[in-house]
Amino acid sequence: MKRWIDLDSMMGAVFMGMVISFTRVTPEELNRAEKDHEWASEFLWKVDELRPDNPEAYLDKAWAGLEFLLGAADASIEFLMDGYQIDDDGTLFSWGVEHVQGVAKRLRALPWERLATHYDPVRMTEEGVYPNVWDPEDEGELEYLKGAYETLVSFFDATARLESGALMNFSF
């Protein structure tokens, strides 16, 4: 059985939220980031100014819900395990060019409609899938996941076409 993050034990009662975002980087930038995580952190703050059209994907808090759906569809992506951790506190991960291309191919082959058939708010609540907002009466959560999935697919598709890697930022 998949273990999901238990927020109460991880962060206590005061908690702002755990979010994941991806930023496209060139192979050279990825190589530099892997050697110098401080440079990578600074680069992420200014990449929008350097390249305004740079592909990015802000998944917000939808990442664990997407992991759940992807796992149920046998297309598992574990955001916190699939990348290569490049800092000491586990907030910055590199995703190589080949890895990005592989993920892009898997995501292109998985339309949202097929992924959405695995949406099970009762089971997601029972398993404590972050952010613990899954309500069978509210279609808003499914739409939230759909928007995040479309963002994810678009990011990986664009980044793969540019033969680039990615930096994934996990902030909490």
C-alpha positions in Angstrom: 0.0 0.0 0.0 1.2 3.5 -0.9 2.2 5.6 2.1 1.2 9.3 1.8 2.7 12.1 3.8 1.2 12.6 7.2 1.1 16.4 7.6 0.3 16.5 11.3 3.4 14.5 12.2 5.6 16.3 9.7 4.7 19.9 10.4 2.6 20.2 13.5 -0.5 22.3 13.8 0.9 25.4 12.2 1.3 24.7 8.5 1.2 26.8 5.3 1.2 24.1 2.7 3.5 21.9 0.7 3.8 22.8 -3.0 5.7 21.6 -6.0 6.8 23.5 -9.0 9.0 22.6 -12.0 11.2 24.9 -14.1 12.9 24.1 -17.4 16.6 24.4 -17.4 19.2 23.7 -20.1 21.4 20.7 -19.7 24.3 23.0 -18.8 22.2 24.7 -16.2 21.1 21.4 -14.8 24.7 20.2 -14.6 25.7 23.4 -12.7 22.7 23.1 -10.4 23.7 19.6 -9.5 27.1 20.8 -8.5 26.0 24.0 -6.8 22.5 24.0 -5.2 22.9 27.5 -3.9 23.4 28.7 -7.5 20.3 26.7 -8.4 18.2 28.3 -5.7 19.2 31.8 -6.8 18.7 30.9 -10.5 15.1 29.9 -9.8 14.4 33.3 -8.3 15.5 35.1 -11.4 14.8 32.7 -14.3 11.5 34.5 -15.1 13.4 37.7 -15.7 16.1 35.9 -17.8 13.7 33.9 -19.9 10.1 35.2 -19.6 8.7 32.4 -21.8 10.5 29.6 -20.0 8.3 26.6 -19.4 7.2 26.2 -15.8 4.7 24.1 -13.9 3.3 25.2 -10.6 1.3 22.3 -9.2 0.5 24.0 -6.0 -0.8 21.4 -3.5 -2.3 19.1 -6.2 0.9 17.0 -6.6 0.0 14.2 -4.1 -3.5 13.9 -5.7 -1.8 13.6 -9.1 0.5 11.0 -7.7 -2.5 9.0 -6.4 -4.2 9.2 -9.8 -1.1 8.3 -11.7 -0.3 5.4 -9.5 -3.8 4.1 -9.8 -3.5 4.3 -13.6 -0.2 2.4 -13.5 1.7 5.4 -14.7 3.3 6.2 -11.4 5.4 9.4 -10.9 6.6 10.0 -7.4 7.6 13.6 -7.4 9.8 13.4 -4.2 11.5 10.2 -5.3 11.9 10.4 -9.1 14.2 13.4 -9.2 17.8 13.6 -7.9 18.0 15.6 -4.7 20.6 18.3 -5.0 20.3 20.1 -1.7 20.6 19.1 2.0 17.0 19.9 3.0 15.2 18.0 0.3 13.6 20.9 -1.4 15.4 21.0 -4.8 15.6 18.1 -7.2 17.1 17.7 -10.7 15.3 15.8 -13.5 17.6 15.0 -16.4 16.8 15.4 -20.1 16.2 11.6 -20.7 14.0 11.4 -17.6 12.0 14.5 -18.7 11.5 12.9 -22.1 10.4 9.6 -20.6 7.9 11.3 -18.4 6.6 13.5 -21.3 6.0 10.3 -23.3 4.1 8.6 -20.5 2.0 11.7 -19.8 1.2 12.2 -23.5 -0.1 8.6 -23.6 -2.4 9.2 -20.7 -5.4 11.5 -21.4 -7.0 13.2 -18.5 -10.3 11.3 -19.0 -8.6 8.0 -18.3 -6.7 9.4 -15.3 -9.9 10.9 -13.9 -11.6 7.5 -13.8 -9.3 6.7 -10.8 -10.5 9.7 -8.8 -11.8 8.2 -5.5 -12.3 11.0 -2.9 -13.3 8.5 -0.2 -10.2 6.3 -0.7 -8.0 9.4 -1.0 -9.3 10.7 2.3 -8.9 7.3 4.0 -5.3 7.1 2.8 -4.6 10.7 3.9 -3.7 11.9 0.4 -2.4 15.5 0.8 -4.0 18.1 1.1 -6.8 16.1 2.7 -9.6 18.1 1.0 -11.2 15.3 -1.0 -15.0 15.5 -0.8 -17.3 13.2 -2.8 -19.9 16.0 -3.0 -17.6 18.6 -4.5 -16.5 18.4 -8.1 -14.1 21.3 -7.5 -11.3 19.0 -6.3 -11.4 17.0 -9.5 -11.3 20.2 -11.6 -8.3 21.4 -9.5 -6.5 18.1 -10.3 -7.4 18.4 -14.0 -5.9 21.9 -14.2 -2.7 20.7 -12.4 -2.5 17.7 -14.7 -2.8 19.8 -17.9 -0.1 22.1 -16.5 2.1 19.1 -15.8 1.6 17.6 -19.3 2.2 20.9 -21.0 5.4 21.5 -19.0 6.9 18.1 -19.7 5.9 18.2 -23.3 7.5 21.6 -23.9 10.6 20.8 -21.9 11.1 17.5 -23.7 10.7 19.2 -27.1 13.4 21.7 -26.0 15.7 18.8 -25.1 16.0 20.2 -21.6 16.0 19.1 -18.0 14.1 20.4 -15.1 14.5 21.6 -11.6 11.7 20.7 -9.2 11.2 22.8 -6.1 9.4 21.3 -3.1 8.5 24.0 -0.6 6.8 23.7 2.7 
